[in-house]
Amino acid sequence: GRVYGAHFAWSHLWWAISYPLAGWLGSQFPESEFLYASFLGFALLAVVQLTLSPPVDENENNSKTFGTNAYTSTTDIKPKTKMGS
């Protein structure tokens, strides 16, 4: 419900911005609109990424060994055996 509605609104907002922009660029720069639109799109993407991305927490553990720490390792885990074997 809410996630779909938010995604729908967000994506249609960008359509409402990009379609008129593409039309204007196509009429102003008929020979090279793709190049200029690509540059403009990249710049807009960079601005949005830099302003909306969360700050990086340097104390956060981003290791690929999720679930392990200095006291345990994956070699410490022993497989379960059948009772009486």
C-alpha positions, 0 to 999 in steps of 0.5 A, spaced: 500 500 500 504 505 502 510 503 499 507 502 492 504 509 493 510 512 495 514 509 489 508 511 484 508 518 486 516 519 486 517 515 479 511 520 476 514 526 479 521 524 475 517 523 469 513 530 470 520 533 470 524 529 465 518 529 459 518 537 459 525 537 459 527 532 454 522 536 449 525 543 451 532 540 450 530 537 443 527 543 440 533 548 443 539 543 441 536 539 435 543 536 433 545 534 440 540 533 445 542 526 447 549 528 449 546 535 453 540 531 456 545 525 458 550 531 461 544 534 465 541 527 467 548 525 470 548 532 474 541 531 476 542 524 479 549 526 482 545 532 486 540 528 488 544 522 490 549 527 494 543 531 498 539 525 499 544 519 501 544 518 509 551 520 512 556 515 513 557 512 520 565 510 520 563 506 526 558 501 523 561 494 521 560 493 514 564 487 513 562 481 509 563 477 515 556 479 518 554 475 524 561 473 526 565 477 531 572 477 534 570 471 539 567 466 534 568 464 527 565 460 522 570 454 524 567 454 531 560 452 529 559 444 529 554 441 525 548 437 528 549 430 529 544 425 530 542 422 537 546 416 539 551 416 533 
